[in-house]
Every structure is written in C-alpha cells, then in structure tokens.
Amino acid sequence: MYSTCKREVYRNLRFKDETVYSVRRYGLVEGHATVVVMDGNEENPVKFAVGPKGNQRVRDEKSKNVHAVIRGNMVRCRWTDGDERWCAVGDKEWRTSNASDAVLNQGYIWKQVTYNPYKYKTFVTVDDEKPIYSSPMVTIGEEVWALVPGEEQLLLFE
C-alpha cells in the first residue's frame, strides 16, 4: 500500500522560523521535511530513541546536539523543497481516519509526544509526561503524535 523505508527523523533547530525535520537514511541526511508519517507493527514498531550521553552533554554544556531521533518506516513525507511524492498529510483528521483499524480496535489512542533534554531523559506524552519508547504509528509535523495503548488496553495488562 505505501512505499516504506527505514529512516531516522530529528528536529533541525537551524530552521528558526519553522518546524523542520532532518531525515536520515543509512546515517546520512537525505533531506528536510515539514511532515513525516512513520508506520510500524508489533515486531518492528516506530521507536523513540534518546542517547543518554548526548542528553547529559546538553545538560552539562547547555549546547544542543543531535541525540534524540524517531526511527521507523517512513510512509509519507512532505519535503521542504515542495516534493510531495507521498501525498503528505499530518492533521488529526488523517490520523483518525487512516490509522489501522486493527490497531484502533485494539484500544490504542492518539497522544501528543514531546522531548526536552533539560526536563526529560526520554520522549514523553504531553498530557501525563509518561515515557514513550515505541508506537505502531507516528505523525511528525508542527506537533508529534503517536498511537499508544488506551486506558482500557493498559488495564488488560495489569
């Protein structure tokens, strides 16, 4: 259905006036994007990775470095040069209507995700600041949103 390929995505802070992400493939920056949609599955979910040494260096030196990325299969992207090969979208309506019915029927819900190296050592959900390490689907744009188990789903595992 989608053209999938493994990528790493991280916020590029050199773009001061807009939210832009660098997209890496095989360790090299492939380009810059304003919207990225990443998809995974139970065996290979989208991962939120933070390098602990890089996190500590930011805290110690108060200077930013690339140490936090989102890894997964990129299925849609809007590049900053205007290329929209993947018909990029990133709004909430898309997340609700196009997320896998199987995942949504298993009790997953959308939550906003953030990362601040001065406050956290991992990516966290915005509403309750709980750490998040993986997700079956992530949309990255002005905000980052991830599918996470809903309250009903969490009760099943307790």
Secondary structure, 3 states (H helix, E strand, C coil): CCCCEEEEEEECCCCCCCCCEEEEECCEEEEEEEEEEEECCCCCCEEEEECHHHHHHHHHHCCCCCCEEEEEEEEEEEECCCCCCCCCCCCHHHHHHHCCHHHHHCCEEEEEEECCCCCCCCCEECCCCCECCEECEEEECCCEEEEEECHHHHHHHC
